[in-house]
Amino acid sequence: MAYQHLTILGDSITDRRNHYATKWYYDWLAEWQAIPKVTNLGLSGSTVAPPYDPMVQRWQAIPTDTDLLLIYAGVNDFGRDTPLGQFGDQTAATFYGALSQLLGRIKRQRPMADCYFISHVMIGTTFFPAVNHWGYRQIDYEQAIQKVTTAFAVAHISLYQHPELSFANAGQADRLSLDTLHPNDAGHLAIAKVIQSELA
């Protein structure tokens, strides 16, 4: 499909104001897919659930003519201690509940967009600890993403499941990341290649 408008809803891995890289994963995707218009809704520190610039509220900024939507999120919910909750939660106060609300609203209000949820690579411990305030690990939020995206029939691109991208591997972290969380130029290119391979 020839996409005309790519929108990315995300956090610091998408917010180019950080100057973490010179060419970001979505720049590569827009180039490879020849997409003429890109809307960047990346905000550093943003979580899916409140209170940090929550995507469950920011989704309304997604332009209505978006035909390819990437939501690259979830790692801040782990690292910034969003309560995990449980599958079936209806409250935005938990990660499960907020993610369900976010995807439900997008499916209803932006039905023309091909939507993909991207979960981040396995991270190291330089930026976030291995276990958060609630005693959960990144894998717990990864599993929640898998359950909720499946429930809402949203394609899930799990970078976490790609060991060749793992920032928990010291050698790969040195080559692909700045701080075992944020990708550098090489990391963005490697991530873009995986996303490109999984786009329909």
C-alpha positions as CSV (number, residue, x, y, z in Angstrom):
1,M,0.0,0.0,0.0
2,A,1.2,3.5,-0.9
3,Y,0.8,5.4,2.4
4,Q,0.4,9.2,2.3
5,H,0.5,10.2,6.0
6,L,2.5,8.5,8.7
7,T,1.9,9.5,12.3
8,I,4.0,8.4,15.2
9,L,2.7,8.6,18.8
10,G,5.6,8.0,21.1
11,D,8.0,9.1,23.8
12,S,11.7,10.1,23.8
13,I,12.6,7.4,21.3
14,T,10.4,9.3,18.9
15,D,10.9,12.9,20.1
16,R,13.6,14.2,17.9
17,R,14.1,17.4,20.0
18,N,16.4,15.2,22.1
19,H,19.0,15.2,19.4
20,Y,19.8,11.6,20.2
21,A,20.3,10.8,16.5
22,T,20.6,12.5,13.2
23,K,18.3,10.1,11.4
24,W,15.4,8.4,13.3
25,Y,13.6,5.1,12.7
26,Y,10.6,6.9,11.2
27,D,12.8,8.9,8.8
28,W,14.1,5.6,7.3
29,L,10.5,4.2,7.1
30,A,9.2,7.3,5.4
31,E,12.1,7.2,2.9
32,W,11.8,3.5,2.2
33,Q,8.0,3.7,1.8
34,A,8.0,7.0,0.0
35,I,5.5,8.5,2.5
36,P,5.2,12.3,1.7
37,K,3.8,13.4,5.1
38,V,5.0,12.6,8.6
39,T,3.4,13.8,11.9
40,N,5.6,13.3,14.9
41,L,3.7,13.1,18.3
42,G,6.7,12.1,20.3
43,L,7.1,13.6,23.8
44,S,10.0,12.7,26.0
45,G,8.9,10.9,29.2
46,S,5.4,10.2,27.9
47,T,3.6,7.2,29.2
48,V,0.5,5.4,28.0
49,A,-1.3,6.0,31.4
50,P,-1.3,9.2,33.4
51,P,0.3,11.3,34.7
52,Y,3.2,11.9,32.3
53,D,1.8,13.4,29.1
54,P,-0.3,10.3,28.8
55,M,-1.0,8.9,25.3
56,V,-4.4,7.8,26.5
57,Q,-5.3,11.5,26.4
58,R,-2.9,12.7,23.6
59,W,-4.3,10.3,20.9
60,Q,-6.8,13.0,19.8
61,A,-3.8,14.9,18.2
62,I,-3.6,12.1,15.6
63,P,-4.6,13.7,12.3
64,T,-7.8,12.3,10.8
65,D,-6.1,11.7,7.5
66,T,-3.4,9.4,9.0
67,D,-3.3,6.2,7.0
68,L,-0.3,4.6,8.8
69,L,-0.1,5.0,12.6
70,L,2.8,3.7,14.7
71,I,2.4,3.8,18.5
72,Y,5.9,3.3,20.0
73,A,5.3,3.2,23.7
74,G,5.3,1.3,27.0
75,V,8.8,1.3,28.2
76,N,8.2,4.5,30.2
77,D,5.2,3.0,31.9
78,F,7.6,0.3,33.2
79,G,10.4,2.7,34.1
80,R,8.2,5.4,35.5
81,D,6.2,3.1,37.7
82,T,2.8,3.0,36.1
83,P,0.8,0.4,38.1
84,L,0.4,-2.7,35.8
85,G,-3.1,-3.7,36.8
86,Q,-4.6,-6.7,35.1
87,F,-6.2,-7.7,31.8
88,G,-9.7,-6.4,31.6
89,D,-9.1,-3.3,33.6
90,Q,-11.4,-0.4,32.6
91,T,-9.5,2.4,34.4
92,A,-6.8,4.6,32.9
93,A,-4.9,4.4,36.2
94,T,-3.3,1.1,35.3
95,F,-1.2,0.2,32.2
96,Y,-3.6,-2.5,31.2
97,G,-6.6,-0.2,31.5
98,A,-5.0,2.8,29.8
99,L,-3.7,0.8,26.9
100,S,-7.1,-0.7,26.4
101,Q,-8.7,2.7,26.4
102,L,-6.1,4.1,24.0
103,L,-6.4,1.3,21.4
104,G,-10.2,1.2,21.7
105,R,-10.5,4.9,21.1
106,I,-8.1,4.8,18.1
107,K,-9.9,1.9,16.5
108,R,-13.2,3.7,16.8
109,Q,-12.1,7.3,15.9
110,R,-9.3,6.6,13.4
111,P,-10.6,3.5,11.6
112,M,-8.9,4.3,8.3
113,A,-5.4,4.1,9.8
114,D,-3.3,1.0,9.6
115,C,-2.3,0.8,13.3
116,Y,0.8,-0.9,14.7
117,F,2.0,-0.9,18.3
118,I,5.7,-1.1,18.7
119,S,7.2,-2.3,22.0
120,H,10.8,-1.3,22.8
121,V,13.9,-3.5,22.7
122,M,15.0,-5.3,25.9
123,I,16.8,-2.5,27.8
124,G,19.7,-2.5,30.1
125,T,19.9,-0.9,33.6
126,T,21.8,2.3,33.0
127,F,18.7,4.4,32.6
128,F,16.0,2.4,34.4
129,P,16.5,-0.2,37.0
130,A,15.7,-3.9,36.2
131,V,12.7,-3.9,38.6
132,N,10.3,-1.0,39.1
133,H,8.7,0.4,42.2
134,W,5.9,-2.2,42.0
135,G,8.3,-5.1,41.6
136,Y,7.6,-5.6,37.9
137,R,10.1,-6.0,35.1
138,Q,10.0,-4.9,31.5
139,I,8.7,-8.3,30.4
140,D,5.6,-7.9,32.5
141,Y,4.6,-4.8,30.5
142,E,5.6,-6.5,27.3
143,Q,3.2,-9.4,28.1
144,A,0.5,-6.9,28.8
145,I,1.0,-5.2,25.4
146,Q,0.7,-8.6,23.7
147,K,-2.5,-9.4,25.5
148,V,-4.2,-6.0,24.8
149,T,-3.1,-5.6,21.2
150,T,-4.4,-9.1,20.5
151,A,-7.7,-8.3,22.1
152,F,-8.1,-5.2,19.9
153,A,-6.7,-6.8,16.8
154,V,-3.9,-4.3,16.6
155,A,-0.6,-5.5,15.1
156,H,2.2,-5.8,17.6
157,I,5.8,-5.3,16.5
158,S,7.7,-6.6,19.5
159,L,11.3,-5.3,19.3
160,Y,11.7,-7.0,22.7
161,Q,11.6,-10.3,21.0
162,H,14.5,-9.5,18.7
163,P,17.7,-10.5,20.6
164,E,19.9,-8.9,18.0
165,L,18.5,-5.6,19.1
166,S,18.8,-6.1,22.9
167,F,20.3,-3.2,24.8
168,A,20.7,-5.6,27.8
169,N,23.6,-7.1,25.8
170,A,26.6,-4.9,26.7
171,G,28.3,-5.1,23.4
172,Q,25.1,-4.4,21.4
173,A,24.2,-1.6,23.8
174,D,27.6,0.1,23.1
175,R,27.0,-0.2,19.4
176,L,23.3,0.6,19.2
177,S,22.4,2.8,22.2
178,L,23.4,5.9,24.1
179,D,22.4,4.7,27.6
180,T,20.9,1.2,27.2
181,L,17.5,2.8,26.6
182,H,17.8,5.4,23.8
183,P,19.0,4.2,20.4
184,N,21.8,6.1,18.5
185,D,21.9,6.4,14.8
186,A,22.9,2.7,14.3
187,G,20.2,1.7,16.7
188,H,17.5,3.7,14.8
189,L,18.5,2.1,11.6
190,A,18.5,-1.4,13.0
191,I,15.0,-0.8,14.6
192,A,13.7,0.7,11.3
193,K,14.8,-2.4,9.4
194,V,12.8,-4.7,11.8
195,I,9.7,-2.5,11.7
196,Q,9.9,-2.3,7.9
197,S,10.1,-6.1,7.7
198,E,6.9,-6.4,9.7
199,L,4.7,-3.8,8.0
200,A,2.1,-5.4,5.9
